[in-house]
């Protein structure tokens, strides 16, 4: 058999064609149903059993267990799903991915669906230019569906027919009768294949095609399918790398579930294969998959489905134990108080349509929490304390201001990438609000750093505040802290009701306090109740606090869609 470099490129090109079609189809359906999927994930996962149903439905719909896994990790990272709930979704995703195998086995080999692929594209193309975004997304789905089966047809034609080339089968047969070692070897092959391709569905399609063309027998293909189940966990693991500890634990639960399933199946799979053979021959009237390669695709689909369903039925009762193991494997390092970073946005990872703006919202909440913490640290500078301790607080505030610059930049860059896609009017308004909020939060951090700088000058110049000055700063700072509390509550409850009136009332009170302080400050200077140096620092501090309040109210207004 001649199979040169050009043939190898053709094979990989056909595989790429299939993967591209799957991606276009998956992205289209995710965009069309993104908000619904988000609602389903957040509302239909109250317990692990509902989670299984949810994971199955979403994966069956979008035809990508990897996308469901990444979406689930994102929800855990954002605090919208617990570990127990995420475990159920991951289990359901494993069952949902078996739908792809059935589509490939039934339509890819028994129905000439490729003959209607071009008409499907002809219908889908005009939808791409529709005014309604939902129609455009359904157009993408139809084109992706057609491309997927055109890719599968190309894959069938590029995989050489080895039925008449027994030397390759003879080579594989050397490794097919080593008992558990054979199974382990081909589990490893399936795992590596899926890691390389980054799609268990594509790896499954390639495995089925190779079986159909006579490359590999049924008893070798089954362990490869088990390996593909392990390989598919890599995507969720990668997605969790930049996530918090809960996201990492969620990905670890997914890996544990699949690995444990493969381990018990390795001991039972010879009996499973014989059972499937008996069922197909005696109940379905198919030729034996051990003797006829054209029966293997259906047999593999039975094997894949029965394994995943039984694995879920067995391990769903042990979800609390899996959670405990994951917690031990990924221990918490504790709250790193000063190390603020992006917690919810997955940088450089797979996009999850329908989740990007949610992640940005969550990140703004994280940003707001940091700003509120800066405000609390300023309170410590008002107290009379040793200079060394005050210098430490000032340094921490400076570091947090530097972090705020990074956070503004990274969130803005993330939003810019989202804005490059096709957006609804509602999403466009939300993106403008996020840009505005990012800018105001960063400006608040700048102003707080300037206040810290004034306290640093006070220490260096050995200027003490009298009772009048301390009371004046406390009066405006308390109101600014109240405004910060309302702001962070609004940031963390965006879309669930905002405290608009309360924020406006506090802003007016701060303006009133500022005016009173300015007036009394000039009178106190005239009466020489404090010296000019401490008076200048005092004046700058309460003016800066009032300026920060202007940006704090801007955040609440932007949350309400009022972007200037």
C-alpha positions in Angstrom: 0.0 0.0 0.0 1.3 3.4 -1.0 0.5 6.2 1.4 2.9 9.2 0.9 3.3 12.6 2.4 0.7 14.1 0.0 -1.8 11.5 1.0 -1.0 12.3 4.7 -1.7 16.0 4.0 -5.0 15.1 2.3 -6.0 13.1 5.4 -5.2 15.9 7.8 -6.9 18.5 5.5 -10.1 16.4 5.5 -9.9 16.1 9.3 -9.5 19.9 9.4 -12.5 20.3 7.1 -14.6 18.2 9.5 -13.4 20.1 12.6 -14.0 23.5 10.9 -17.6 22.5 10.0 -18.2 21.3 13.6 -16.8 24.6 14.9 -18.9 26.8 12.6 -22.0 24.7 13.4 -21.3 24.8 17.2 -20.5 28.6 17.2 -23.7 29.3 15.3 -26.0 27.4 17.6 -24.3 28.9 20.6 -24.7 32.4 19.4 -28.4 31.7 18.4 -29.2 30.2 21.8 -26.4 31.7 24.0 -28.7 33.6 26.4 -31.1 30.6 26.7 -28.1 28.3 27.5 -26.9 30.7 30.1 -30.4 30.8 31.7 -30.6 27.0 31.5 -27.2 26.5 33.1 -28.0 29.0 35.9 -31.5 27.8 36.6 -31.6 24.0 35.8 -28.7 22.9 37.9 -30.2 23.0 41.4 -29.0 19.4 42.0 -26.7 17.0 40.3 -29.5 15.1 38.6 -30.9 18.2 36.9 -27.3 19.1 36.1 -26.9 15.8 34.1 -30.0 16.6 32.1 -28.8 20.1 31.5 -25.3 19.0 30.4 -26.8 16.4 28.1 -29.3 18.9 26.5 -26.7 21.6 25.9 -24.1 19.3 24.5 -26.6 17.5 22.3 -27.6 21.0 21.0 -24.2 22.6 20.4 -22.5 19.3 19.5 -19.4 20.1 21.6 -18.7 18.6 25.1 -15.6 20.8 25.2 -17.7 24.0 24.8 -20.1 22.8 27.5 -17.1 22.0 29.8 -15.5 25.4 29.3 -18.9 27.1 29.8 -19.4 25.1 33.0 -15.9 26.0 34.3 -16.6 29.7 33.5 -19.8 29.5 35.6 -18.0 27.9 38.5 -15.3 30.5 38.2 -17.9 33.3 38.2 -19.6 31.7 41.3 -22.8 30.9 39.5 -22.5 27.1 39.9 -21.3 25.0 42.8 -18.9 22.2 42.4 -21.6 19.6 43.0 -23.8 21.3 40.3 -20.9 21.5 37.9 -20.2 17.8 38.3 -23.7 16.9 37.1 -23.3 19.2 34.1 -20.0 17.6 33.2 -21.5 14.1 33.5 -24.4 15.1 31.2 -22.0 16.5 28.7 -20.3 13.1 28.4 -23.6 11.5 27.5 -24.5 14.4 25.2 -21.3 14.0 23.1 -22.5 10.5 22.1 -25.0 12.2 19.8 -22.1 13.1 17.5 -21.1 9.5 17.2 -24.6 8.5 16.2 -24.9 11.3 13.7 -21.6 10.2 12.1 -22.5 6.5 12.2 -26.0 6.8 10.8 -25.8 9.8 8.4 -22.2 9.7 7.6 -22.1 6.1 6.4 -25.6 5.0 5.7 -27.2 8.2 4.3 -25.7 10.2 1.5 -26.3 13.5 3.3 -23.3 15.0 1.6 -25.5 15.1 -1.6 -27.8 17.7 0.1 -24.9 19.7 1.7 -24.7 22.2 -1.1 -28.5 22.9 -1.1 -28.2 23.4 2.7 -25.4 25.9 2.2 -27.5 27.6 -0.5 -30.3 28.2 2.1 -27.8 29.2 4.8 -25.8 31.8 2.8 -28.7 34.3 2.4 -29.4 34.1 6.2 -25.8 35.4 6.8 -26.9 38.7 5.4 -30.2 39.0 7.3 -30.8 42.0 9.5 -31.8 40.0 12.5 -28.8 38.6 14.3 -30.6 35.4 15.2 -31.2 34.5 11.6 -27.5 35.1 10.8 -26.5 32.7 13.6 -28.9 30.0 12.3 -27.4 30.6 8.8 -23.9 29.8 10.4 -25.4 26.7 12.0 -26.7 25.4 8.7 -23.5 26.1 6.8 -21.5 24.4 9.6 -23.8 21.4 9.5 -23.3 21.0 5.7 -19.5 21.5 6.0 -19.3 18.9 8.8 -20.7 16.2 6.5 -18.7 17.4 3.5 -15.6 17.1 5.7 -16.7 13.6 6.8 -17.1 12.6 3.2 -13.6 13.9 2.4 -12.3 12.0 5.4 -13.8 8.7 4.1 -12.2 9.2 0.7 -8.8 10.2 2.1 -8.5 7.3 4.6 -7.1 4.5 2.5 -9.0 1.2 2.2 -6.9 -1.4 4.1 -9.3 -4.3 3.5 -7.1 -5.4 0.7 -3.9 -4.6 2.5 -3.7 -7.2 5.3 -0.1 -6.4 6.2 -1.2 -3.3 8.2 -3.8 -5.3 10.0 -1.2 -8.0 10.7 1.0 -5.3 12.3 -1.9 -4.1 14.5 -2.8 -7.6 15.4 0.6 -8.0 17.1 -0.7 -5.6 19.7 -4.3 -6.6 19.8 -4.0 -9.8 22.0 -1.9 -8.6 24.9 -4.9 -8.4 27.3 -5.0 -5.4 29.5 -1.7 -4.1 28.0 -3.4 -3.9 24.6 -6.3 -2.0 26.1 -4.0 0.4 27.9 -1.9 1.0 24.8 -4.9 1.9 22.6 -6.5 4.0 25.4 -3.2 6.0 25.3 -3.5 6.3 21.5 -7.1 7.6 21.8 -6.1 10.1 24.5 -3.1 11.4 22.5 -5.2 11.6 19.3 -7.9 13.7 21.1 -5.3 16.0 22.8 -3.7 16.7 19.4 -7.0 17.3 17.6 -8.6 19.1 20.6 -12.0 17.6 19.8 -13.3 14.3 21.1 -16.0 14.4 18.4 -13.4 14.7 15.6 -11.3 12.0 17.1 -14.4 9.8 17.3 -15.2 10.5 13.7 -11.7 9.6 12.6 -11.8 6.4 14.7 -15.1 5.4 13.2 -13.9 6.2 9.7 -10.7 4.1 10.2 -12.8 1.2 11.4 -15.2 1.5 8.4 -12.3 1.5 6.0 -10.7 -1.5 7.7 -7.8 0.1 9.4 -8.6 -1.1 12.9 -10.8 -3.9 14.3 -13.6 -3.5 16.8 -11.6 -4.7 19.8 -8.9 -2.0 19.2 -11.3 0.8 18.4 -13.2 0.4 21.7 -10.2 1.2 24.0 -9.4 4.1 21.6 -12.9 5.5 22.3 -12.2 5.2 26.0 -9.0 7.2 25.6 -10.9 9.9 23.7 -13.1 10.3 26.8 -10.0 11.0 28.8 -8.5 13.3 26.1 -11.6 15.5 26.0 -11.0 16.6 29.7 -7.9 18.5 28.5 -9.9 21.4 27.2 -11.6 22.1 30.5 -8.3 21.7 32.3 -6.7 24.3 30.1 -9.7 26.6 30.5 -9.3 26.4 34.3 -5.6 27.4 34.4 -6.3 31.1 34.6 -9.4 30.6 36.7 -9.8 30.5 40.5 -9.5 27.5 42.7 -13.1 26.5 42.2 -12.7 26.5 38.4 -9.6 24.2 38.8 -11.5 21.9 41.1 -14.4 21.7 38.6 -12.1 20.7 35.8 -10.4 18.1 38.1 -13.8 16.6 38.9 -14.4 16.2 35.1 -11.0 14.4 34.8 -11.7 12.2 37.8 -15.1 11.2 36.5 -13.8 10.1 33.1 -10.6 8.4 34.3 -12.5 6.4 36.9 -15.0 5.4 34.3 -12.2 4.2 31.9 -10.5 2.2 34.7 -13.6 0.1 35.6 -14.5 -0.3 31.9 -11.0 -1.6 31.1 -11.8 -4.7 33.2 -15.3 -5.1 31.8 -14.9 -4.1 28.1 -14.3 -7.6 26.6 -17.7 -8.7 28.1 -19.3 -5.4 26.9 -18.0 -6.0 23.3 -19.4 -9.5 23.3 -22.7 -8.2 24.6 -22.9 -5.6 21.9 -22.0 -8.2 19.3 -24.8 -10.4 20.5 -27.3 -7.5 20.6 -26.4 -6.4 17.0 -26.5 -9.9 15.5 -29.5 -11.4 17.3 -31.6 -8.3 18.0 -30.8 -5.8 15.3 -29.9 -8.2 12.5 -26.6 -6.6 11.7 -23.5 -8.5 10.8 -21.0 -9.1 13.6 -18.7 -6.1 14.1 -15.9 -8.6 14.8 -16.3 -9.9 11.2 -17.7 -7.0 9.2 -16.0 -3.6 9.4 -19.2 -1.8 8.1 -21.0 -2.8 11.3 -18.3 -1.2 13.5 -19.5 2.4 13.4 -22.9 1.4 14.8 -21.3 -1.0 17.3 -18.9 1.8 18.5 -21.8 4.1 18.9 -23.6 1.5 21.1 -20.4 1.0 23.1 -19.7 4.8 23.5 -23.3 5.5 24.6 -23.7 2.5 27.0 -20.4 3.3 28.6 -21.2 6.9 29.3 -24.7 6.3 30.5 -23.7 3.5 32.9 -20.7 5.6 34.1 -23.1 8.4 35.0 -25.6 6.0 36.7 -22.7 4.6 38.8 -20.8 7.7 39.7 -23.6 10.3 40.2 -24.1 8.8 43.7 -20.4 9.6 44.5 -20.4 13.2 43.4 -19.8 14.5 47.0 -16.8 12.1 47.3 -15.5 13.4 43.9 -15.8 17.0 45.2 -13.9 16.1 48.4 -11.1 14.5 46.3 -10.9 17.5 44.0 -10.7 19.8 47.0 -7.8 17.8 48.4 -6.1 17.7 45.0 -6.5 21.4 44.5 -6.1 23.0 47.9 -6.9 26.7 48.5 -3.9 28.9 49.0 -6.0 31.3 51.0 -7.1 34.8 50.3 -4.1 36.7 48.9 -5.3 40.1 50.0 -3.1 42.3 48.0 -2.7 40.2 44.8 -5.6 41.4 42.7 -5.9 40.1 39.2 -8.5 39.1 36.6 -10.5 36.4 38.2 -13.3 35.7 35.8 -12.1 36.5 32.3 -10.4 33.6 30.6 -7.6 35.2 28.7 -6.5 33.6 25.5 -8.9 30.6 25.9 -11.8 29.3 24.0 -14.5 31.9 23.5 -17.9 30.9 25.0 -20.6 32.8 23.1 -23.2 34.2 25.6 -20.7 34.3 28.5 -18.2 37.1 27.5 -20.3 40.0 28.8 -21.3 38.0 31.9 -17.6 37.5 32.6 -16.8 41.2 32.1 -19.6 42.1 34.5 -18.2 39.7 37.1 -14.7 41.2 36.6 -16.1 44.7 37.1 -17.4 43.5 40.5 -13.9 42.3 41.3 -12.5 45.6 40.3 -15.1 47.5 42.4 -14.2 45.3 45.4 -10.6 46.3 45.1 -11.4 50.0 44.9 -13.6 49.6 48.1 -10.6 48.0 49.8 -8.4 50.9 48.8 -11.0 53.2 50.5 -10.8 51.2 53.7 -7.0 51.4 53.7 -7.2 55.2 53.5 -9.2 55.1 56.8 -6.2 53.6 58.5 -4.1 56.6 57.4 -6.4 59.0 59.3 -5.6 57.2 62.6 -2.6 58.3 64.5 -0.1 55.5 64.1 3.6 54.9 63.8 5.1 56.2 60.5 6.4 52.8 59.6 2.9 51.2 59.7 1.5 54.1 57.7 4.2 53.8 55.1 3.2 50.2 54.6 -0.4 51.1 54.1 0.6 53.8 51.6 2.8 51.4 49.7 -0.1 48.9 49.5 -2.4 51.6 48.1 0.2 52.6 45.5 0.5 48.9 44.4 -3.3 48.6 44.2 -3.4 51.7 42.0 -0.8 50.1 39.7 -3.0 47.0 39.6 -6.0 49.1 38.7 -4.2 50.4 35.6 -3.6 46.7 34.5 -7.1 45.7 35.2 -8.6 48.6 33.2 -6.3 47.8 30.3 -7.0 44.0 30.3 -10.8 44.4 30.7 -10.9 47.1 28.0 -8.9 44.9 25.6 -11.2 42.0 26.3 -14.3 44.1 25.6 -12.6 45.4 22.4 -12.3 41.8 21.2 -16.0 41.2 21.9 -17.0 44.4 20.1 -15.3 43.1 16.9 -18.1 40.5 16.6 -21.7 41.0 15.6 -23.6 42.4 18.5 -27.2 43.2 19.4 -28.1 46.8 20.3 -28.5 45.8 23.9 -25.0 44.3 23.9 -23.5 47.4 22.3 -25.0 49.6 25.0 -23.6 47.3 27.7 -20.2 47.4 26.1 -20.2 51.2 26.2 -21.2 51.1 29.8 -18.4 48.7 30.7 -15.8 51.0 29.0 -17.1 54.0 31.0 -17.2 52.1 34.3 -13.6 50.8 33.7 -12.4 54.4 33.2 -14.2 55.7 36.3 -12.9 52.9 38.5 -9.4 53.5 37.4 -9.8 57.3 38.0 -11.1 56.6 41.6 -7.9 54.4 42.2 -5.8 57.3 40.9 -7.5 59.8 43.3 -7.1 57.4 46.2 -3.4 57.1 45.4 -3.2 61.0 45.4 -4.8 61.0 48.8 -2.2 58.5 50.0 0.5 60.8 48.6 -0.9 63.7 50.7 -0.6 61.5 53.8 2.9 60.7 52.8 3.7 64.4 52.6 2.1 64.9 55.9 4.4 62.3 57.5 7.5 63.7 55.8 6.7 67.3 56.8 5.7 66.2 60.3 2.5 68.0 60.0 -0.1 67.0 62.5 -3.9 67.2 62.1 -5.9 68.8 64.9 -9.3 67.6 66.1 -11.2 69.9 63.6 -9.3 68.5 60.6 -9.7 64.9 61.7 -13.4 65.3 62.2 -13.7 67.1 58.8 -11.9 64.3 56.9 -13.9 61.6 58.8 -17.2 63.3 57.9 -16.6 63.3 54.1 -14.7 59.9 54.1 -17.6 58.1 55.9 -19.9 59.3 53.1 -17.5 58.3 50.4 -17.3 54.8 52.0 -21.1 54.7 51.9 -21.0 55.6 48.3 -18.4 52.9 47.6 -20.6 50.3 49.3 -23.6 51.2 47.2 -21.4 51.3 44.0 -20.0 47.8 44.7 -23.4 46.4 45.5 -24.7 47.8 42.2 -21.7 46.4 40.3 -22.3 42.9 41.8 -26.1 43.1 41.2 -26.0 44.5 37.6 -29.2 43.4 35.9 -30.9 42.5 39.2 -32.0 46.0 40.4 -29.8 49.0 41.1 -29.8 51.4 44.1 -29.9 54.6 41.9 -31.8 56.9 44.3 -29.6 56.0 47.2 -26.4 56.7 45.3 -27.8 60.1 44.2 -28.7 61.1 47.7 -25.2 60.2 49.0 -23.6 62.1 46.2 -25.5 65.3 47.1 -24.6 64.9 50.8 -20.9 64.6 49.8 -21.2 67.8 47.8 -22.8 69.6 50.7 -20.1 68.4 53.1 -17.4 69.5 50.7 -18.9 73.0 50.5 -19.1 73.3 54.3 -15.6 72.0 54.8 -14.2 74.5 52.2 -16.0 77.4 53.9 -15.0 76.5 57.5 -11.4 75.7 56.3 -10.9 79.3 55.1 -12.4 80.6 58.4 -10.1 78.4 60.5 -7.0 79.5 58.5 -7.9 83.1 59.3 -8.4 82.3 62.9 -5.1 80.3 62.9 -6.7 77.2 64.3 -4.1 75.2 62.4 -1.0 76.0 60.5 -0.9 76.6 56.7 1.1 73.4 55.9 -1.3 71.0 57.6 -4.2 73.1 56.3 -3.1 72.7 52.6 -2.8 68.9 53.0 -6.1 68.8 54.8 -7.8 70.9 52.0 -6.3 68.6 49.2 -7.5 65.5 51.0 -11.2 66.5 51.3 -11.3 67.9 47.8 -9.9 64.6 46.4 -12.5 62.7 48.3 -15.2 64.8 46.7 -13.7 64.2 43.3 -13.7 60.5 43.8 -17.4 60.7 44.6 -18.1 62.2 41.2 -16.6 59.1 39.6 -18.4 56.8 42.0 -21.8 58.2 40.9 -20.7 58.0 37.3 -20.3 54.2 37.8 -23.9 53.8 39.0 -25.2 56.0 36.2 -23.3 53.9 33.6 -24.8 50.7 35.1 -28.2 52.3 34.4 -27.2 53.0 30.8 -26.5 56.7 31.3 -23.1 57.0 29.5 -22.0 60.5 28.6 
